[in-house]
Amino acid sequence: MAKTSGTIDWNKALSPLFSKYGSRKHPLEYENIYQLVVMVILSSRSTDVLINKIAPELFKAFPSMKKMAKAKPKDLFPFVHGITNFRHKSEWIVSIARTVVDDEHIPTGMEGLTKLPGIGRKSANVIIGESGGKPEGVIVDLHVARVAPRLGITKSDKPDKIEEDIMKEIAPKHWHQAGMGMTFLGREICRPKNPKCPECVVREVCSYYRKFERARRLTR
Ligand code: SF4
């Protein structure tokens, strides 16, 4: 059961965020869980736009885990060579394919997923959330790591602690929405420099905005 901290009930406070971004599709244009796993691994320290661009040709050549299991990492290079760390990512993808062999054997829980090479908690949370699995955590990417402390739901800048703090404050049924909502907010509005606070649906509960507003009123 999620708790409330101080005077803020974060489940209520972030409900405008859930409404605005909750049903929005993930930016990775995957068609099934196999494609999701491969694209999530490829997207680490790269952009979703680039991964969406190269994915159709990659999946034409390797349409399933079964096909991928028969490949050698270097067989992927012509498709993924423009992506950061493509050699290691190719090795991880082929190694995962050889381990799970079939699409239906792809793990759907945190423990199984994080045992696979190239998949940490952040990627596992994306895969679990997008495949409709039982929530086991909150996605903490660069955007969430910036937005969550600004909002005041955490004081930490460490991903593990940020995730722990959000999980304490938000009910599990909202964990995926909370992570994705903060990600979209961070991409579009809560930018590193000059966040567009007047356009933000959660500004009323945001500690960064309240401090900024207080300072602005004092200087009037
Ligand atoms: S009010 Fe401003 S600082 Fe706070 S979350 Fe929204 S955009 Fe970010």
Residues whose N, C-alpha, C, O or C-beta is under 5 A from the ligand:
A	BS01	SF4	R150 I189 C190 P195 K196 C197 C200 V202 R203 C206 Y208 Y209
